[in-house]
C-alpha cells in the first residue's frame, strides 16, 4: 500500500459504520479520490474540522491495490471555509455557494483524472469567497460556474444581453482578483443572474440531471434583486 501525500480540496463526506467517514477529495497530483477516515465521526477525532467541504488540505493516504477506497492516514488544514461561515460576515449565501461549488465539482470531475486548471480555479474561488462579504459572494460563484463549464469543454454559444455578455467576456479575459474593479453589483444583479441561468442550462444538459442546490440559490438571487 503506497503512501501518497497530496494537496487537495475536500468535497463530500458520508458516514460509515459508527465512527468512520468516506471522504471524496480532489487532489492536485492524482485527481479525485475516495478514502476512509477512521474515527472521523468521534468527538475528539484527529481529523478535527479538516474534512469540512471545500477545506484546502495537505492529505496523506494509502492506496490499496484493487480497491476503490484508500485509507486516509493524516489531514492538515491549509485553508478553511469554517471561520467565515461561522462569523458574522458569513451568510446563508456563503453556505449555499459552498454547497453548489462542491456539488458541481463532485459531479463533474472524473475519478483519478488530473486537472490542474480546476484545482487552481478552486483555490482562487475559495480564497475570494472567504474574503467576500454579503452579496460580493456572487462574483466568485459566477466566475466558478463559468469556468467549470468552459474547462469541461461544453460552453455553448451564449446568447446574452449586452450587460450579461460583458460580464461573461470579463470572466473569459481576466483572472478573478482583477475583477474586483467590477464590484459585486453586476454579478449580484440581473446580468449575473442571466449568465448563471445560461451556465446552469449547460451544466444540467451535460450532467443530464438538475443540481440539488440550485433552487435555494435561485431564491437568494431573486431576493438580491428586490
GIPE-V646593 format. One record per residue. N is the residue number from 1. RES is the residue in one letter. SS is DSSP state (2 for helix, 1 for strand, 0 for the rest). Layout:
# GIPE-V646593
n:N res:RES ss:SS
n:N res:RES ss:SS
This chain:
# GIPE-V646593
n:1 res:X ss:0
n:2 res:X ss:0
n:3 res:X ss:1
n:4 res:X ss:1
n:5 res:X ss:1
n:6 res:X ss:1
n:7 res:X ss:1
n:8 res:X ss:1
n:9 res:X ss:1
n:10 res:X ss:1
n:11 res:X ss:1
n:12 res:X ss:1
n:13 res:X ss:1
n:14 res:X ss:1
n:15 res:X ss:1
n:16 res:X ss:1
n:17 res:X ss:0
n:18 res:X ss:0
n:19 res:X ss:0
n:20 res:X ss:1
n:21 res:X ss:1
n:22 res:X ss:1
n:23 res:X ss:1
n:24 res:X ss:1
n:25 res:X ss:1
n:26 res:X ss:1
n:27 res:X ss:1
n:28 res:X ss:0
n:29 res:X ss:0
n:30 res:X ss:0
n:31 res:X ss:1
n:32 res:X ss:1
n:33 res:X ss:1
n:34 res:X ss:1
n:35 res:X ss:1
n:36 res:X ss:1
n:37 res:X ss:1
n:38 res:X ss:0
n:39 res:X ss:0
n:40 res:X ss:0
n:41 res:X ss:0
n:42 res:X ss:0
n:43 res:X ss:0
n:44 res:X ss:0
n:45 res:X ss:0
n:46 res:X ss:0
n:47 res:X ss:0
n:48 res:X ss:0
n:49 res:X ss:0
n:50 res:X ss:0
n:51 res:X ss:0
n:52 res:X ss:0
n:53 res:X ss:0
n:54 res:X ss:0
n:55 res:X ss:0
n:56 res:X ss:1
n:57 res:X ss:1
n:58 res:X ss:1
n:59 res:X ss:1
n:60 res:X ss:1
n:61 res:X ss:1
n:62 res:X ss:1
n:63 res:X ss:0
n:64 res:X ss:0
n:65 res:X ss:0
n:66 res:X ss:0
n:67 res:X ss:0
n:68 res:X ss:0
n:69 res:X ss:0
n:70 res:X ss:1
n:71 res:X ss:1
n:72 res:X ss:1
n:73 res:X ss:1
n:74 res:X ss:1
n:75 res:X ss:1
n:76 res:X ss:1
n:77 res:X ss:1
n:78 res:X ss:1
n:79 res:X ss:1
n:80 res:X ss:0
n:81 res:X ss:0
n:82 res:X ss:2
n:83 res:X ss:2
n:84 res:X ss:2
n:85 res:X ss:2
n:86 res:X ss:2
n:87 res:X ss:0
n:88 res:X ss:0
n:89 res:X ss:0
n:90 res:X ss:0
n:91 res:X ss:0
n:92 res:X ss:2
n:93 res:X ss:2
n:94 res:X ss:2
n:95 res:X ss:2
n:96 res:X ss:2
n:97 res:X ss:2
n:98 res:X ss:2
n:99 res:X ss:2
n:100 res:X ss:2
n:101 res:X ss:2
n:102 res:X ss:2
n:103 res:X ss:2
n:104 res:X ss:2
n:105 res:X ss:2
n:106 res:X ss:2
n:107 res:X ss:2
n:108 res:X ss:2
n:109 res:X ss:0
n:110 res:X ss:0
n:111 res:X ss:1
n:112 res:X ss:0
n:113 res:X ss:0
n:114 res:X ss:0
n:115 res:X ss:0
n:116 res:X ss:2
n:117 res:X ss:2
n:118 res:X ss:2
n:119 res:X ss:2
n:120 res:X ss:2
n:121 res:X ss:2
n:122 res:X ss:2
n:123 res:X ss:2
n:124 res:X ss:2
n:125 res:X ss:2
n:126 res:X ss:2
n:127 res:X ss:2
n:128 res:X ss:2
n:129 res:X ss:2
n:130 res:X ss:2
n:131 res:X ss:2
n:132 res:X ss:0
n:133 res:X ss:0
n:134 res:X ss:2
n:135 res:X ss:2
n:136 res:X ss:2
n:137 res:X ss:2
n:138 res:X ss:2
n:139 res:X ss:2
n:140 res:X ss:2
n:141 res:X ss:2
n:142 res:X ss:2
n:143 res:X ss:2
n:144 res:X ss:2
n:145 res:X ss:2
n:146 res:X ss:2
n:147 res:X ss:2
n:148 res:X ss:2
n:149 res:X ss:2
n:150 res:X ss:2
n:151 res:X ss:2
n:152 res:X ss:2
n:153 res:X ss:0
n:154 res:X ss:0
n:155 res:X ss:0
n:156 res:X ss:0
n:157 res:X ss:0
n:158 res:X ss:0
n:159 res:X ss:0
n:160 res:X ss:0
n:161 res:X ss:0
n:162 res:X ss:2
n:163 res:X ss:2
n:164 res:X ss:2
n:165 res:X ss:2
n:166 res:X ss:2
n:167 res:X ss:2
n:168 res:X ss:2
n:169 res:X ss:2
n:170 res:X ss:2
n:171 res:X ss:2
n:172 res:X ss:2
n:173 res:X ss:2
n:174 res:X ss:0
n:175 res:X ss:0
n:176 res:X ss:2
n:177 res:X ss:2
n:178 res:X ss:2
n:179 res:X ss:2
n:180 res:X ss:2
n:181 res:X ss:2
n:182 res:X ss:2
n:183 res:X ss:0
n:184 res:X ss:0
n:185 res:X ss:2
n:186 res:X ss:2
n:187 res:X ss:2
n:188 res:X ss:2
n:189 res:X ss:0
n:190 res:X ss:2
n:191 res:X ss:2
n:192 res:X ss:2
n:193 res:X ss:2
n:194 res:X ss:2
n:195 res:X ss:2
n:196 res:X ss:2
n:197 res:X ss:2
n:198 res:X ss:2
n:199 res:X ss:2
n:200 res:X ss:2
n:201 res:X ss:2
n:202 res:X ss:2
n:203 res:X ss:2
n:204 res:X ss:2
n:205 res:X ss:2
n:206 res:X ss:2
n:207 res:X ss:2
n:208 res:X ss:0
n:209 res:X ss:0
n:210 res:X ss:0
n:211 res:X ss:0
n:212 res:X ss:0
n:213 res:X ss:0
n:214 res:X ss:2
n:215 res:X ss:2
n:216 res:X ss:2
n:217 res:X ss:2
n:218 res:X ss:2
n:219 res:X ss:2
n:220 res:X ss:2
n:221 res:X ss:2
n:222 res:X ss:2
n:223 res:X ss:2
n:224 res:X ss:2
n:225 res:X ss:2
n:226 res:X ss:0
